[in-house]
Amino acid sequence: MQETPPSAPASEALPAEAQGNEEPSLPGFAPAPARPSGYRVLARKYRPSSFADLIGQDAMVRTLRNAFANNRIPQAWMLTGVRGVGKTTTARILARGLNYQLPDGSGTPTVDLERFGLHCEAIVEGNHIDVMEIDAASNNGVENVRQITDSVRYAPTSARYKVYIIDEVHMLSAGAFNAFLKTLEEPPPHVKFIFATTEIRKVPVTVLSRCQRFDLRRVDASTLVTHLARICKLEEVPVEDEALSLIARAAEGSVRDAMSLLDQAIAHGAGNVVAEDVRAMLGLADRARLLDLFEALMGGKANEALAGLRALYDVGSDPALVIADLADVAHLATRLKILPEAARDAALSEAERVRGLSFAERLSMPVLSRAWQILSRGLLEVQAAAKPIAAAEMLLIRLAYAANLPTPDEALKVLSPGAPGASATASSPASGGTAISGAFTAAGSPNSATSAGSISSPSARPPASLRVASSSPGSVGANALRREERAPEARATPVLHRFEDVIALAHEKRDLTLAYALERDVRLVTFERGRIEFEPSSAAKDDLAKSVARRLFEWTGERWLVAVSPSPGARSVGEMRDSERKSTLEAAKGEPLVQAILERFPGAEIVTVRDSLAAREEELEEPQEYPESFDDESFNPQSVEDGDPFEFLDDMSDE
């Protein structure tokens, strides 16, 4: 009997048959049923009771099967994974397998639970006396753990093992974990522990090291779709495949979430599950409209994109979810471009499969990557905005304008009037109607600049000109490059004729670490255009050749073969420079004037030797400042000519 509403008389709460009167017309006084309906939600009704019913955890089942067959059963297991993947269910099935026993008394620990044994039903229902389930969230203290450690000494009442299932074990306090360690490491032979947690990082390593760990994986969408379809068949519920795909995608690998959503969808559709009802229930946008919206954005049609967003918003779609779904479409197209066989995924609808492959074929990788970055970053802005719809509209406008911006390679192609297809690209009209052809043919056109090798030599390029495209809505999808305003001449690709040119290029690019390594650690064996072989010094890094090749490709756009040669190489640039400097210093020491200076100043050293012509030029550029003592009358230039050339220094020191 249901509880009587406070405002209703007790007699009116009885069934109408017992009163002999008709059922009251007011909704609040509807008669209660004679007994409860006993309805169980699908997540509980179809909860797996054996390893054969468990989906998506084949690796764990295989390990347990081999462990039971070889009698290598550990004292504790740690089950971890996201919510709803079956941690507690697996713990119960594992407890059932440990205590599996047929009515005739036969049976050993096994994973093949073909029929119920003596203890199976009680364990599955969670009321077996020797299988204790403990919630660590509410029993997380030292006293609770002490009760467990005190009870493990007693033998099981009827089963083979006494099993402790501790759910959300990461909620135990630090003292409780410490109190558990000794018992967990050396429990009695009749005791087994099974831990379950969603926060494995919060479990101390001292506990993890005493357990056999299983990471329960998320169930992929195609497996979830098959599982949900089987349940709908058992429930005799008509369902659309697209509706199941939407539910599986929303569940994010959680079986329990998928079952709960299916239960809700059945109730929402009055026993009939259709995709439109599921979208309305989840607040999702129509997938066909979403694909149309993405195509409009990639075509640069901002007006159509805004109209599509407003239509989705008017029917109740959340702007943040629309942006997230658009990011999913960009991800799908990118994934299909790299992995076309992913189109066979059962979680994809036919429209997603066909149009996703079309997007992947027509859109270039830089365009898809840019769309993903704009959408994923813009999603945070929409979620944090005071008016999400306004933020979403601004985001779509930004994406529509950026959809057809050329990549660096394409920009260089447009800047070169002699390159194939450059004139067609540069002269395309800035109109929304022709924008889609320019956006979608960039990836498939054979003239598309997709590599550095396809760009004409910069040295042959005349200066190009640019014009910023009009910001009117009709010109959103047009190419932004126009030959009107003069643009700075593109920097020519460096031509490297000698190894010294490579070092100079490294200095120019401000990669001082690599420049130093090239000067000091590279003993050149062979240098040709596109090929360098060298003998590394003892101080050279192991990946020096790889670093040089990578940098040369970034700086020149050409592939260079850089290899370590077993042949001895010439002296490094640094060694030759040091040798030349040493020779210069030795030659300077032989000069009579220098020898006289060194004799006059014991301990003096020659630091550097400069060219006299260069020094003279510097003197002319920067006037020298002479000491005031040179203006003194004691300084006699004649003494320098007639006598000791350094006598005037003695006079100055005496003063």
Secondary structure as GFF3:
##gff-version 3
##sequence-region A 1 655
A	DSSP	three_ten_helix	11	13	.	.	.	ID=ss1
A	DSSP	alpha_helix	16	19	.	.	.	ID=ss2
A	DSSP	three_ten_helix	27	29	.	.	.	ID=ss3
A	DSSP	alpha_helix	42	45	.	.	.	ID=ss4
A	DSSP	alpha_helix	58	69	.	.	.	ID=ss5
A	DSSP	beta_strand	76	80	.	.	.	ID=ss6
A	DSSP	alpha_helix	87	98	.	.	.	ID=ss7
A	DSSP	alpha_helix	120	125	.	.	.	ID=ss8
A	DSSP	beta_strand	131	135	.	.	.	ID=ss9
A	DSSP	alpha_helix	142	151	.	.	.	ID=ss10
A	DSSP	beta_strand	162	167	.	.	.	ID=ss11
A	DSSP	three_ten_helix	169	171	.	.	.	ID=ss12
A	DSSP	alpha_helix	174	185	.	.	.	ID=ss13
A	DSSP	beta_strand	191	197	.	.	.	ID=ss14
A	DSSP	three_ten_helix	200	202	.	.	.	ID=ss15
A	DSSP	alpha_helix	205	208	.	.	.	ID=ss16
A	DSSP	beta_strand	212	215	.	.	.	ID=ss17
A	DSSP	alpha_helix	221	235	.	.	.	ID=ss18
A	DSSP	alpha_helix	241	251	.	.	.	ID=ss19
A	DSSP	alpha_helix	255	268	.	.	.	ID=ss20
A	DSSP	alpha_helix	275	282	.	.	.	ID=ss21
A	DSSP	alpha_helix	287	298	.	.	.	ID=ss22
A	DSSP	alpha_helix	302	314	.	.	.	ID=ss23
A	DSSP	alpha_helix	319	338	.	.	.	ID=ss24
A	DSSP	three_ten_helix	340	344	.	.	.	ID=ss25
A	DSSP	alpha_helix	350	362	.	.	.	ID=ss26
A	DSSP	alpha_helix	365	384	.	.	.	ID=ss27
A	DSSP	alpha_helix	388	402	.	.	.	ID=ss28
A	DSSP	alpha_helix	408	415	.	.	.	ID=ss29
A	DSSP	alpha_helix	422	426	.	.	.	ID=ss30
A	DSSP	alpha_helix	432	444	.	.	.	ID=ss31
A	DSSP	three_ten_helix	452	454	.	.	.	ID=ss32
A	DSSP	three_ten_helix	458	460	.	.	.	ID=ss33
A	DSSP	beta_strand	465	466	.	.	.	ID=ss34
A	DSSP	three_ten_helix	473	475	.	.	.	ID=ss35
A	DSSP	beta_strand	485	486	.	.	.	ID=ss36
A	DSSP	alpha_helix	499	508	.	.	.	ID=ss37
A	DSSP	alpha_helix	512	520	.	.	.	ID=ss38
A	DSSP	beta_strand	522	528	.	.	.	ID=ss39
A	DSSP	beta_strand	531	536	.	.	.	ID=ss40
A	DSSP	alpha_helix	544	556	.	.	.	ID=ss41
A	DSSP	beta_strand	561	564	.	.	.	ID=ss42
A	DSSP	alpha_helix	573	589	.	.	.	ID=ss43
A	DSSP	alpha_helix	592	600	.	.	.	ID=ss44
A	DSSP	alpha_helix	612	621	.	.	.	ID=ss45
A	DSSP	three_ten_helix	628	631	.	.	.	ID=ss46
A	DSSP	alpha_helix	637	642	.	.	.	ID=ss47
A	DSSP	alpha_helix	647	654	.	.	.	ID=ss48
###
